[in-house]
Amino acid sequence: MRKINKIIMAGAGRMGYLIAEIAAKKGFEVILYNRGEETLNKAKKLIELDIEQSIIKEEISREEGNTIL
């Protein structure tokens, strides 16, 4: 059986970006796709903010945060 290490998430709305973020935190390579560039950019900013909050709360290291992004 092949190991899954890359995930493509279609849809960068609230649910899509959260699923993408969780998968990235678990070590998957994630490609986040959305037809609208505005929604994709918003999702990227929200993920960056969530990662920064995780670093501040010491849930992850800065290095881990950079790897996730």
N, C-alpha and C positions, 0 to 999 in steps of 0.2 A: 504494500500500500504506500502511495506517495504522500509525503508530508506537505501540507498546505502552508505556505509562508507568505503569500501575497493575496491581498483582498482588494477587489474593486467595488467601491460603494457608489451606486448610481443614485444620486439625489443628495444634495448638501443642505437640506432643510434641517430643522431641529433634530429629528430622529437620525437622519443620515449622518450628520457631522458628529453626533454623540457616539454612534456605532463605530464610525471611523476612528475617533479619538480613543475609544476603549480598545479597539483592535491594535492600534499603534502602541498603546501603553503595554499591551500584552506581547509585543515583539513582532507583530506582523508588519510587513511592508504594505502600505495602504495607498491606493489611488482613489482620490475622491473626485467624482465626476458630477457635473451639473450643467444643464443647457444654458442657464443664465449665469453670466460671469459675476454679476453683482452678488448673487446668493453664494457663489463659491468664495468670493473674496470675504464676505461676511463670516462664512463658516471658518475660513482660515484664521481670521482675527479672533473669533471666539475660542478656537482650539488653542491658539497662542496664549490667550488670557487664562484659560483653564490650566494649561501647563505651567504658566508663571505662578498661579495660585498654588499648585501642587508643590512647586519648588519652595515658595514662601512657607508653606505649612510643613516643609521638610518631609513630604510624602515621597518625593523623588529628588535626586541630586540635579544640579545644573547640567552636568554631563548627560544624564539620562534624559532630561528635558530636551536638550539639543539633539540627541539621537532620535527622539520621538518625532521632532519637527523635521 
